[in-house]
Structure formats: structure tokens, C-alpha cells
Amino acid sequence: MDNLTFGLTMLIVGMGGTLITLWTLAILIGWLTRICQSKEEGGSRE
């Protein structure tokens, strides 16, 4: 494997890993936000 092929492979793997991590964090934050907001709304009604 020459340097160009290795560099392009590392570029694709690095960008893919970053995008997957950001996507996972976005889903986790959205999920936690919905859980916390529903508890606060339920507590303020009583």
C-alpha cells in the first residue's frame, strides 16, 4: 500500500468515525432532552 492509498484510507475512516460519533451524540442529547423536559412539565402541573 503506497502513501497515497494509506492517506486516503485514513482520511475516509477518520471522517466516517467523526460523523458517526457526532450523530450518536446528537441522538443521545435529543433523547436526554426529551426525558428531562417531560419530567419537568409533569412536576409543574401538580
C-alpha positions as CSV (number, residue, x, y, z in Angstrom):
1,M,0.0,0.0,0.0
2,D,1.6,3.3,-1.1
3,N,1.4,6.5,0.9
4,L,-1.5,8.0,-1.2
5,T,-3.7,5.0,-0.7
6,F,-2.9,4.8,3.0
7,G,-3.6,8.6,3.4
8,L,-6.9,8.4,1.6
9,T,-8.0,5.4,3.6
10,M,-7.1,7.1,6.9
11,L,-9.0,10.2,5.7
12,I,-12.2,8.3,5.0
13,V,-12.0,6.3,8.2
14,G,-11.3,9.4,10.2
15,M,-14.1,11.4,8.7
16,G,-16.5,8.5,9.0
17,G,-15.7,7.9,12.6
18,T,-16.1,11.6,13.4
19,L,-19.5,11.7,11.7
20,I,-20.7,8.6,13.4
21,T,-19.6,10.0,16.8
22,L,-21.4,13.3,16.2
23,W,-24.6,11.5,15.0
24,T,-24.6,9.3,18.1
25,L,-24.1,12.3,20.5
26,A,-26.9,14.2,18.7
27,I,-29.3,11.3,19.2
28,L,-28.2,10.9,22.8
29,I,-28.7,14.6,23.6
30,G,-32.1,14.7,21.9
31,W,-33.2,11.6,23.9
32,L,-32.0,13.0,27.2
33,T,-33.6,16.4,26.4
34,R,-37.0,14.8,25.8
35,I,-36.7,12.8,29.1
36,C,-35.8,15.8,31.2
37,Q,-38.4,18.1,29.7
38,S,-41.2,15.6,30.2
39,K,-40.3,15.2,33.9
40,E,-40.2,19.0,34.4
41,E,-43.6,19.5,32.7
42,G,-45.2,16.7,34.7
43,G,-43.9,18.1,38.0
44,S,-45.0,21.7,37.4
45,R,-48.6,20.7,36.6
46,E,-49.2,19.2,40.1
